[in-house]
């Protein structure tokens, strides 16, 4: 019990007169498990000690076989016959400790140790259909789940992709913003009066808040503390109408109204949040880039290219440059928001207040990550500057004598090595005589008769097989066995499994799939942080032995 486990050879019996099933008994402080020697045997046991009510055992010197009788809480007896009384005493001590541990005052179950994620009803129904269609999966389920080794949740946890089926195809991806630009949402007029109507939906509001952080901030600060939601959007639509006006005095009119109304000026002035984000992105740009070298690619700066503008107009418009927003700025900002995506789900598009609060929460997480990113980017920026400013005369030579790397298909290499090895093995000779691989029945019988006569006359003084012959045969067999590894999938006729009987082949595949299943659960239990995972790993190890 030093390692917390006991393993003994026993015979599992349903009654005293039962001849029993030979196998191995595994005991821990939490559970007992019987594993038969024959893999085809249906007699298996895997039970926790909390279901064991009492135990009995034969006394030494009673002229009876050493047996241990465990009675479950349902009245079922499990009898184990040991090879010696020493083995019985060791297991009896382990059972006594386990039963005394389970008899203590029960502690509240730590639900954090047991996996809480259970498959849904739809997933279980889909899993049952998979079991009916896949016999291999059905055998694994029968061995591990039906026998109580694994739970349904543990078994299907390693097959989330298979279990999901059509359910996994349900889009968990958030719907992105549409590609239309807000400027395309034109206001409508009734044709009789000068009244202009804007239509705002929760989706449009989401895009407004995403593309214009200053508007989002103003909404949280003003609504409903200083103004109603209707007044807020009326002023916003008024600002949009002024900025998209086609007349020449649009900028002047916007500047005049902004001077009279401070709240309207919030929507007309440049977005300071976007400006700070732009400066942050500029700081992440490699400062060693040579912008002048790329200026020649911009042919619009060359003579006789581009659009000639009237200088007088530019001077006049520059007076109200603060209230001018170009189409290129809107397109660039819209493209950046579309590529970045929206952190708001479709279910949150209920009203304006819900959209604003959801976007605020997402921005808080982004700001925290941006601060960390900025610190890392600043370190990288300083590192790049120090590397670019190195003095060449003081640096060691960076021209190291390296051979060019040429990566090819590794299968070509292994196939060529295999072909060479097989050719050499066929060309080799045993001693000085060439190896004759095909013999007739008469030649084989004559060789066997000569060998028997030689043994009768001289005895077994020398080994039956010469050492050099054995080495040659072993090397040839080794090459043939290793060749199947690389021929797998290329020539089914050379597969080792195809040369075996069907029963042995199915049994090997069954053991292989079972071992793969145990390895999945073994590695998925690490790191071992709870008692539940520790018990599970011990059970998997016992089953793998």
Secondary structure, 3 states (H helix, E strand, C coil): CCCCCEEEEEEEECCCCCCCEEEEEEECCCEEEEEECCCCCCCCEEEEHHHEEEEEECCCCCCCCCEEEEEECCCCEEEEEECCHHHHHHHHHHHHHHHHHHCCCCCCCCCCCCCCCCCCHHHHHHHHHHHHHCHHHHHHHHHHHHCCCCCHHHHHHCCHHHHHCCCCCCCCCCCCCCCCCHHHCCCEECCCCCCEECCCCHHHHHHHHHHCHHHHHHHHHHECCCECHHHHHHHHHHHHHHHCCCCCCHHHHHHHHHHHCHHHHHHHCCCHHHHHHHHHHHHCCCCCCCCHHHHHHCHHHCCCCCCCCCHHHHHHHHCCHHHCCCHHHHHHHHHHHHHHCCCCCHHHCCCHHHHHHHHHHHHHHHHHHHHHHHHHHHHHHHHHHHHHCCCHHHCCCCCCCCCCCCCCCHHHHHHHHHHHHHHHHHHCCECCECCCCCCCHHHHHHHHHHHHHHHHHHCCCCCCCCHHHHHHHHHHHHHHHHHHHHHCCCCHHHCCHHHCCHHHHHHHHHHHHHHHHHHHHHHHCCCCCCHHHHHHHHHHHHHHC
